[in-house]
């Protein structure tokens, strides 16, 4: 059986800002993160709302931080 690595995964990115991304990964889970850290959740309406809310929060912090 072939293992899937990060370069082989197909993902659907909903939003991206300064390296932060959110969307659905190859396994059908929601994700939020960058190349250093992040998290996954099952795809439910409540979790989609949480991911998008968290994305807006962290994206805003990155934009503010990048201006200093």
N, C-alpha and C positions, 0 to 999 in steps of 0.2 A: 504494500500500500504506500502510495506517495504522500509525504507530508506536505502541507500547504504552508509556505512562508509568507512573510509580509509583502514581498514583491509580487507574489502570485495571486494575492487576494483581490477580488473585485469588490470595490466599495462604491456606494452612491453617496456623494458628498452633497449635503443640503446647503451648508454655509461654511465659509472659510474667512478667517481674519488673522493676519500676522502669524500664520502657522497653526492657529487653532482651527480644528475642523470638527464638524458633527455630521452624522448621517447614519447609514445602515451598512454594516459590514457584510462580508461574504456569507456569514452564518445566519443572517437575518436579524442580528442584534443591533440595537442602537448604540452609537458610540459618541463620545466627546473627548477630545484630547489633542495633543501635539506629538512631536517626536520624542518627548521625554516622559510623559505620563498621560493618564486619562482613565476613563471607565466605560464599561458596557452595561446596558440594561436590556431586559426583554422588551420586545416591541409591543407596547400597549399604548392606548391613547394617553393615559396618565404619564407614562414614561416619556412619550414624545414631548409632551408639554414641559416636563422637567428638564429634558435635554436642551430644548430650545431656550428655556428660561436661564439655565446655567450658561449656555453659550453666550447669550446677550450680556450676562453679568461679567463673565471672564473676558470676553472680547472688548468690552468697554474699559476694563482695567488695563488690558494690553495697550489699547490706543492711548489712554491717559499716560501710562508709563513710558511709551515710546516718544512722547513729546518732551520728556525731561532729559 
